[in-house]
Amino acid sequence: MDTDTRAAAVARDRSDALAGFRDRFALPGGTVYLDGNSLGALPCATADRVARVVTAEWGRDLIRSWNVNEWMHMPTRVGDKIGRLIGAAPGQVLSADSTSVNVFKLAAGALRLRPDRRTVVSDRGNFPTDLYMVQGLSDLIGGRCELRVVEEGEVASAIDDTTALVMLTEVNYRTGWRHDMRKVTEAAHAKGALVLWDLAHSAGAFPVDLDGCGVDFAVGCGYKYLNGGPGAPAFLYVAKHWQDTLAVPLSGWLGHAAPFDFDLAYRPADGIRRQQCGTPPVLSMAALEVGVDLMLEADLAAVRAKSQALIDLFLARVEASCGEWGFRVVTPRDPAVRGSQVSIAHPEGFAIMQALIGRGVIGDFRAPDILRFGLTPLYVGYADVWDAVETLADIMRTGSWDRPENRRRGVVT
């Protein structure tokens, strides 16, 4: 790829097979949005879809919509659609709850499946909420669960005959480093352990093959690469062969075999539906379905190829334009072991990122020193990457990052 001129980047955008998707997102002018790995952009169709649910389905059809507009089936319908993006056959994915709640449910169930074991193995790159959930679960069951956190490259060797569950995020949220799902899953199963994968930075970013890798359980969120909107419902995956034996620690009424019989005793539904706790959040699930439908139109292999080309261009431009200012590339150079983001480190990373955001290049910061850029191929182009790095170089060259307003921290970084 020619990385020496912006004209070459523009030409690459013109020939990009995914370029047409950009116009299907409501992106503000003058903004290079490189934070879709934290909050996906708004699909143009979402506002009309949510408005229709509000005015026609809720406003006109009222409570009848649970039947006539099939609100009750949204968790499984949207779940099956997400399943197509993550290599799961129908009936194994449910859209429900938050990622944290789903981690709790599946980790608790996994421990019940391995009653003679008490260790959960994870790594230091896992997203903290996943670790917190297991810590809380351990407290709840009187310490009969031990969380063992190791370095990313030491996971396989940490699995032994005390391991009940290996719980990992496939792509490190800080660095973009990617586990080998198949190898780790096989290593866990060889020791008799179960595996729970967090796909927050995988689903919609590249092809995933849960069924093919023999994965037991998985979770993920709907608001990153699936473009479901802030706080969008999450999803969970339970392999078919575990569905009717996996204990459900949160036995909500919509996971009951016959919820409208209103039995006083809980009887779990068959299949994936038993993992549902409460009423589906219809408005937010409608928004999520728009994002998932849009993602399903794209060729995930093409999405993956473009994301890696965008990363390569970003790294090449940083080296060419920003080499004198002490940035350290954190994201792996090898495409086989990285997701769809670029992370670079700098001691003044927070202030630099705020300066970038002030100039219309939106990424985010992850403590202690990482500037993180999500390269989401459906709406990020090669010229965007060029412009982003040129803006970064200008900020460093002029020293404009070193202003008081760029050091003020909000609640979210």
N, C-alpha and C positions, 0 to 999 in steps of 0.2 A: 504494500500500500504506500502511495506517495504521501509523506507526512510533511513535506517542505513548504506547501503553500495552502492558503485557505481555499483557493480556487479548486484545488484537487479535492478538498473535503466537500465543497459544494457539488462538484461533479459526481462524487460518490453518492451523495444524497439523491441526486437526480436519477441514478440508476438503481436505487435501493428498492427491492421488491416489497418492503414493508412500509415504504414512505407514505402510502395512502392512509395508513392508520392515524397519522399525526392529526389530520383534520377532524378526526372523530373524538378528539379530546378538547375540552374548553381550557386551553392554555392562555394565560394573560400575555399580551404583547410585551416585548422588551424583557422577557424573563427566559433564562435558561434553567429549566427545572431538573435538577439532578438529585432529587430526594424521593424518588418513587419507591426506593427500597425502605422507606419509612412511612410515607403516605402517598399512595398512587394518585395520579391526576384524575380530574373529574371527566368521565365520559360524557359526551354531548347529550346522549340519550337518557342519562340518569334523571335529570330534572323532570322531564316529561313523564317518565315512568313513575316516579314517586308522586308527582302531582296527580296522575291518573288513579293511583292507589288511594290517595287522600280524598279526592273529589268524587270519583265514581264508585270505587269499591267500598271505601269506608263511608263516604258521605251519602251515597245513594243506596248501596246494597246493605249497608250496616252489618249487623251480625250474620246475615245470610252469607256474607263473603267467605266465611270459613268453609262453606260448602260450594257455593256457586262460583267463587273465584279461587277455590282450592288453596286457601291460605294454610290449611292444616297440612298440606303435602309439601309446603315449601322446603322444610329442612331436608327431606329425602330427595326432592327434585333438584335443588341446588347442590346438595351433596353429591349426587350422581354426576352432575355436570363438572364439579371440581374433580371428581374421580377420574374423568377423562384426561385431565391435565396432569395427574400424578400417578398414572399407571394403575388404577384401581378399577376392577370390574364393578358393574352396578351392584348396589345393595351393601356396600362396604364403607361408604362415607356419609356422614351426617353433618349438616351445617347447623351449629348450635353453640350457644354459650361463648365464652372467651377462651383464648388459648390457655390461660392459667387454669381455669376451671377444668378444661379438658385434660390438661396434664394431671391434675389431681385425680380425676376420675379414673384415668387409664393406669396411672402409677399404682393407685390403691388396688385396682382390680388385678394388676399384674402380680403384686405381692401376694394376693390371695391364691393365685395360681401356682406360686412357688412357696408354700408355707414353711418348708424346711430351710429357706434361705432368707437373708435379711439385708443384703447389701445392694444398693443402687449405685452403679458406676456412672460418672459423668466426667466432663472435662472443664478446664478453666475458661474455655471459650464459649461455654454454653450461656444462653441468655439468662440473666439472674432470676427472672420470674420462675423459670423451670426449677431451678435449685431451691428457691424459696418454697415452692409448693411441696417438694419432697421434705424439706426441713419441717414445714408445718404438719405434714402427714405423719412424720416421725414423732413429733410432739403429741399428736392426737392419739396415736396408738401406743403411747408409753415407751417410746424409744426402741420399739421392735423393728426399726428400720435404720440402717446406717448409710449415710451418703458419703461415698468415696469420690473425691474430686482429684483428677490427675491432669497432667499435661496432655495436649491434644494427641501427640504422637505415642502416648503410653496407654491408650485405652485398651487395645487388644491384650497387652500383657497384664493389665490390671484385672481382667475377667478371670474369675476362678470358681471353685465349686460352692462358694458362699454367695455368688452373684445371682440375685433374682432378676434384675432389670438393668439393661444398659440404656441410658437416656441421653440423647445427644441432639444438638441442633446441627443439621447437615452443613450449613454454611455459617461460619463465624460472623456474628453481626458486626464486630469491629474491623476485622482484617479482610474478610471475604474468603478466607481459607476454607476449603471444602473437604469433608470426610469422603472416603470411599464407602458408600452405603452398602454395597454388596459384600465387600470384604469384612467390614465391621459386623454386619448382620450374621455372616457365616461364622465369624470368630465367636460371637456370643452364643449362637446355637450349638456350636461344637462343645461348649462348656455347660450347656443346659440352661442358659439364661435367655430371657426375652428381651426384645428391643423396642424402644419407643423413640421415634424420630420426630423432631420439630422441623417443619417445612416452611417456617415463616419467610425465609429468604430463598426458598426453592420453588414453591408452587407459583407457576406463571412466569418464572425467570428462565427455566430450562426444563427439558424433559425429565421426569421422574418416573421410576418403574417400581412402585411398591410391591405389586404382585410378583413381578419377575425377580425381585431381590429377596422374596420370602419374608418381608417385614411383618412383624406382629401388629404393631400399633403406630399411629402417627397423629400429629396435630398440626395445625397451622392457622394463620390469621387471614382475614379477607381484605385488609385495607392496604396492603403493600402492592405487590405485583398483580393482584387480582382487581385492584382499583374499585373496591367496594365502598369506600368512603370512611371517614374517621369513626373508629369504634365499630366497624362492620363486624357481623357475626364471624366467629371462627369456625373451624371444622375439625372433625376427628375421623380417623380411619381405624377400623378393627377388621383384621383379616377374617374371612368367612368362617374358618374353622374354630375361631375363638368366640364367636359372637354369642353363642348360647351357653357358654360356660364361664365367661368373664363376669365376675361379680360387679354390680353397679352400686357404688357407695352413696350416690345421690339419687335416691329412688323417687323421682318426681312423677307427678300424675300422668304426664304425657308419655312417660316411658312404660306405663302400665299396659298390660295386654288388652284391656277394655276400659279406657279412661272414663267413658261416659256411662259405665255401669256404677261408678262411684262406690266401688268396694272399699271397705275399711282396711282390708289387708292388701298389701302390694303383691302383684303378680307381674313379673317382667314380660314385656312384649317379646316376640320372637325377633331375632336379627338385630340389625343396627339400630332400630327404633328404640330399643330399651335404653340407649344412651342419652335419650332426650329427657331433660328435666322439666322445664316449664314451657310456657307459651312462646311460640316463635315471635321475634320482634319483626313484625311484618314490613314496616316501612324500611328499616335498614336492610332487611333481607331482600326486598325488592331492588334496592340500590345495588347490593352485592351481585344479584343475578345479572344485572346489566353488564357489570364489569366482567363477570365470568363468561357470559355469552360473547362479549367482544374478544376476550382472550382466546376463546375456542375457535374463532375465525382465523386466527394466525397459525402459521406453521411453526411449531415450537422448535424444530431443528433450525429453521431460518432465524428465529428469535435468538437462539443460543449462538449461532455463528455471528450474527451482527453484534451481540453484546460483547463477544470476545474481540471482535475487530475494533469496537469503540474503546475498550479497555486498552488495547495495544496502541491505538492512536493517542489516547490520553497520556499513557506512560511515556511514549516517545516525545510528545510535546513538552511534558514536564521536564524531561531530561534536557531537551534542547533549549528551553526558555527559562527554566527556573533552577538550573543546576547550582548556581552560586549562592543560594539562600538556605541551604542546609535541610532541604526536605528529604525525608527517608521514605522510600516506597515500602509499604507494609503488605500490600496485596501480593500474592504469589505471581511470579512471572509465567508459570506453567498453566495454561488454560485448563488442564485436566484437574487441577486442584484449587480452583477458584470459582466463585459464584458470578454475580453480575454487578459488582461494585468495584470501585477503586478507593483504596485508603492510603493516604500519605500522612506522615507524622512530622510535627514541628513543635518545638517548645512553646511557640506562641500560636498554636493551632486554633484556639478559641477566638482570639481577636482577629486572626486572618479570615476565619470563616464568617464572622460577622461583617467584615469589610466586603467579602464577596457577596454576601446576601444583600448588603446595601447597594451593590452595583448590579443586582438582578441575576446573580448566579447563585442559585439556591441549592446548597448541600446541607450537611449537618456536622456536628462535632460530637465525638465520643471520647470521654475522659480516658486517659489523662492528656493525650496530645494528638488525637487522630482527626483529620479532616476526611470526611466520608462522602463519596459521590456515587449515587446510584445511577447506573446507565441502563435505562429501561427502553428497549429498542422500538417499541411501538410509537413513542413520541419523542425520543432523543435522536438527533442526527449527528453526522460527522462534523458539520459546521458548528453545531452547538458545543461539541467537545473542543474544537479549535478555539472558539470564542471564550469558553470558560477558562482555558489555560492561559490565553492571552490576557484576560482580565486578572488572573492570579499573578502573572508576571508583572503587570502594571502596578498592582497593589504593592508588590514587594519592592519594585524599583523606586516607586515614589514614597514608600514608607507610610502610605495612607492607612494601613492597618493599625498603626500605633497611635490611635486617637482614643480619648476617654470613652466615647460612646461605643466603641468596639469591645470594651472590656466589661461592660455592664451585662450581667447574666440574668436571664429570665428564668422562669420555672422550667421551661423545656429548652434543651440545647441542641 
